[in-house]
Every structure is written in C-alpha cells, then in structure tokens.
Amino acid sequence: RAHKFAVESFASELLSVKDSLEATLAADPSNPENLKSGVDLTLKQLSSVFGKFNLAEINPAGQTFDPHQHQAMSMVESDQPANTVVHVLQKGYALNERVIRPALVMVAKAKD
C-alpha cells in the first residue's frame, strides 16, 4: 500500500501543471505572446514542483566531463580544454542527488 501511493504528493503537484497546460492550449491562438507567456508560466510551475521534490537539473555546459553525471555522445574540436563539455544535447536530472538521467553532451577533444 505504501509503495502504491508513494508518489501521491508528487502526482498531486503535477495536476496544477497539467491544468496550466490545458488553459494555455485553450487560450486564443491568434496571439502568440499569450501562448508563450502561458508556456513560460507553466515551465516555472513545473520547475517549482521539481524543486519541492529534490529533482535537480544537470546542465553541465562549460564543466569538466564527469562520466557519473554525463554521457558523451561525441567529441569535437574546440578552443575549450580537453574533456570540457562544449554542448549539452539533453539536460540530465538527479533525484535527491542520485542521477536518474545523465546529461547527453558533446565534449572537447584534445588538440593534436
């Protein structure tokens, strides 16, 4: 029973995010600014829920490559030092400091 309802509070918090998305989609489509504003507010709301439940974004641009938090998709020539993340293809996420999805990155390779 505890396992079955373990995510109840998280799910409850997400309901308001869904409501906001539905309200944004129901808004007048002739004004793109309203749509952008609704999406921005919904993203802030979702980020707030993530923060409340210790779900942290991993966005390592400019950091040294860490195989425990990042997954290198390719190595590219760059002015950055070797093993520096030069581009983030997809942000990663950690739940209570445990990586649940590594960031997909492009890493600077050593110069010849």
C-alpha positions in Angstrom: 0.0 0.0 0.0 2.9 2.4 0.9 4.5 1.6 -2.5 1.3 2.1 -4.4 0.8 5.6 -3.1 4.4 6.7 -2.7 4.2 9.3 -5.5 0.8 10.6 -4.5 2.1 14.0 -3.3 4.2 14.4 -6.5 1.3 13.5 -8.7 -1.0 15.9 -6.9 1.5 18.8 -7.5 1.7 17.9 -11.2 -2.1 18.2 -11.6 -1.8 22.0 -11.5 0.9 21.9 -14.1 -1.4 19.9 -16.4 -4.2 22.4 -15.7 -2.0 25.2 -16.7 -1.0 23.5 -20.0 -4.7 22.9 -20.8 -5.5 26.5 -20.1 -2.7 27.6 -22.3 -3.9 25.4 -25.2 -7.5 26.7 -24.7 -6.3 30.3 -25.0 -6.8 32.4 -28.1 -4.3 31.1 -30.7 -4.3 34.3 -32.7 -2.0 35.9 -30.1 1.4 34.0 -29.9 2.5 36.2 -27.0 -0.3 34.7 -24.8 0.8 31.2 -25.8 4.5 31.9 -25.0 3.5 33.6 -21.7 1.4 30.6 -20.7 4.2 28.1 -21.6 6.7 30.2 -19.6 4.5 30.3 -16.5 3.8 26.5 -16.8 7.6 25.8 -17.0 8.2 27.9 -13.9 5.4 25.9 -12.2 6.9 22.6 -13.2 10.4 23.7 -12.1 8.9 24.6 -8.7 7.4 21.1 -8.4 10.8 19.6 -9.3 12.5 21.8 -6.6 9.9 20.8 -4.0 10.7 17.1 -4.6 14.5 17.4 -4.9 14.6 16.8 -8.7 17.5 18.8 -9.9 18.6 19.6 -13.4 22.1 18.7 -14.6 23.2 21.3 -17.2 27.0 20.9 -17.4 27.9 23.3 -20.2 31.5 24.5 -19.6 32.2 22.0 -16.9 34.7 19.1 -17.0 33.2 15.9 -18.3 32.0 13.6 -15.5 31.0 10.1 -16.6 28.9 9.7 -13.4 26.6 12.6 -14.5 27.2 12.9 -18.2 27.0 10.7 -21.3 29.3 11.8 -24.1 27.7 11.5 -27.5 30.7 12.8 -29.4 34.0 14.5 -29.2 34.5 17.7 -31.1 37.4 20.1 -31.8 37.1 23.2 -29.7 39.1 26.0 -28.1 38.0 24.7 -24.7 40.4 22.4 -22.8 40.1 18.7 -23.4 37.3 16.9 -21.7 35.2 20.1 -21.3 31.5 19.9 -22.1 31.1 22.2 -25.0 27.4 21.5 -25.9 24.5 19.9 -23.9 22.2 18.0 -26.2 19.8 17.0 -23.4 19.9 18.0 -19.8 20.2 15.4 -17.2 18.3 15.0 -13.9 19.2 13.9 -10.4 16.7 12.9 -7.7 18.0 13.5 -4.2 21.5 13.8 -5.7 21.2 10.4 -7.5 21.4 10.6 -11.3 18.2 9.3 -12.9 19.1 10.5 -16.4 22.6 11.6 -17.4 23.1 14.7 -19.5 23.8 14.0 -23.1 26.8 16.1 -24.1 29.5 16.8 -26.7 33.0 17.0 -25.2 36.1 18.9 -26.4 38.8 16.5 -27.6 42.5 17.0 -27.1 44.3 19.0 -29.7 46.8 17.2 -31.9 
